[in-house]
Amino acid sequence: MIAFHRTISPRRKITIALIAFSLITTGIIAGIFIKNRYLSQDPVKLITSIQQNAILAIGNVHQVSTRDGIKEWILDARSAHVIDESKQLMLEDVTVVYFVKNGKEVQLTASRGILKTETKDIEVTGQVVLTYSDYTLKTEQMNYDHGRRMLFSSSPVKIIGDAINLTADSMKYDLTANQAWFQRNVEVLLRENPI
């Protein structure tokens, strides 16, 4: 019996190595893409994932934002995780007090939040409560656009007040004009004799 030994040329070895490297790289990139896409649909898992990759953790955060010497908002959080590359602070137990021109305050609380350090935009999620005067608004998600001084939510909102109950699918609140807009499936219950 004659045995044949086939030798692989160095050129063929390089080709096989390059193909294997390409397949492994493609697999890693696909895995990262799928993981990030999955995490982006669940804010809690996304924040948990980012916290593990944070470069700095801070306790008891306090930040004041002013424009032209006028105080616009004060933010407090139990903790923050700094993500250097994205220029964001991932926040836990968030409270933001917004100041409006009539001297009153609008208070926002939420379980989690993201402060974009370059734009000063804020996103909050989880048991979001917005309080102004005698009105309390509840939702699960809210954003703040610092440039326009606008609060908005694309999640259903519910407002409870002494004389009114209101529900809607989304809302916008202009802090400069002190005006709110409610959109889609708006239902209002007025009470004639508020307690």
N, C-alpha and C positions, 0 to 999 in steps of 0.2 A: 504494500500500500504506500502510495506516494502522498506526502503531505505538502500542500502548497501554503506558503506564507506570503501573505500580501502586505506589502509595506505601503504606508500612506506617505505621500510626498509632503515636504514642509509647506508647500503652497496650499495644499488641500487642508492641512492642519490649521493654517491661519484662517482659511475660509470658514471652516467648521466653528472655530473659536469666535469669529466675528458674528456668525449667524446666531450662536448660542447667546452671546453678549446682547445682541439686538433683541432677541426674544425675552430675555430676563429684564432688560430695561423697559421694554414695552409693557410687560406684566406689572412691573413696579409702578409705572406711571398710571396704568389703568386702575390698579388697586388704590392709589392715592386719590384719583379722580372720583371713583365710586364711593370711597369713604367720606370725602369732603361733601359730595352731593347728598349722601345720606345724612350727615351731620347738619348740613345747612337747613334741612327740613325739620329739625328738632332743636330749638334754641337751647334747651337744658343740656342735651348731650354735646352741643357745639361749645357751650361755655365750659363744661367740664373738661372737654378735650383741650381747649385753649389754656385753661388753668394749668394743666399738666405741662404745657410748653411755655409757660410764662417765664420771663426772665427776672421778674421782681414781684413780690407780693407786699402789699401795704395794708395796714390796719387803720381803721378810723379815718377815712378820707374826708377832707373839707375843702371845697373849692368855691371861690366867689368869681362871678363874671361881671365885668363892668364894660360899658360902652360910652365914650365921651364923658367919663367921670360919673356916670349914672349906673347904679347897681341894678343888674337885670335879673340875676338869679344866684341862689346859693345852693350848692349840692353837698349832701352828706351821705356817706355810705359806710357800712360796717367794715368792708374790706374791698380791696381792688387788686387786680392782677394786671401788670403792665405788659403789653405786647409791643415790643419795640418796632418790629417791622411794619405792623399795621397802624401804628400810632393810635392805639385804642386802650382805654382802661375798661376791663371787665369788672363790673360792680356787683356787690351783694347787699341786700337790704338798703335800698336807695330812697332818699328823700330829697326832693328838689322844691325850693320855694321860689316862685316867679313873682316879680313885682310889676304891678300894672299902674298906669298913670293916675288913677283915682286914689292912690295911696293904699289900696287893698292888696292882699296877697293871694296867690293861687298855689296850693300845696299839692304836690304829686308824690305818691309813695308807690313802691313796687318791690317785688322780690329780687329781681335782677335787672341789670342795665348795662349799656355800653355807652361810654363817653368817647366821642371821636375828638382827640386832642387838637387836631389842626383846625377843624371847622366849628367845634363846640356843639355839634349836633348830638342829641341824646336819643337812645332807643331803650325802652323799658318793657319788660314782660313779667307776667305772673302776678296776679292779685293787684292790678293797677287801680289806684284810687286817686281821683282828682277832686279836691275840695276848694270851693270858692263861695264865700259868704254863707248862705244857708243851703247851698246845693252840694250834693255829693254825686260824682260820676264814677261808675265802676266799669272796668273792661279788663281784657287780658293782655292788651298790647297797646303801646302808644309811642309816638315819635315826636321829637321836638326839632324843628328846623330853626337854628339859631339866626341865620341870615334874615329870615322873614319873621322871626319871633312868632312862630306858628306851632301849635300843638295839633296833632292829628292822629286818628285811629282808623284803621281799616277793619277792625274787629267790632262786633256788636257792643253797643254802649247802653248803659242804663243810668238815668239821672233820677235822683230822689231829692225832693225839696219839700218845704212846708206846704206849698200850694200846688205842686205839680209833680207828676211822675212822667218820665219820657223814656222811650226806647227807640233805638235806630241801629241800622247796620254799620254806619260809619259816621265820623264827625270831624270837623275842623274848628279850631278855636284860635282866633287872632288876638294875641296878647296886647298888641299895640292899640288896636281899635276896640278891644274888649267886646268882641262879637263872636258868636258861635253859629255854625251851620251844621245841620244834621241831614243825612241822606239815606234814602232807601228804607222802606218799611218803617217809616216814622209813626209812632203811636204816642199820643199825649193824653194823659188823664189829669184834668183840672179839678181841684177841690174848692168849692165855694166858701166854705168856712174852715180854713186851715186851723189846726190846733196849735 
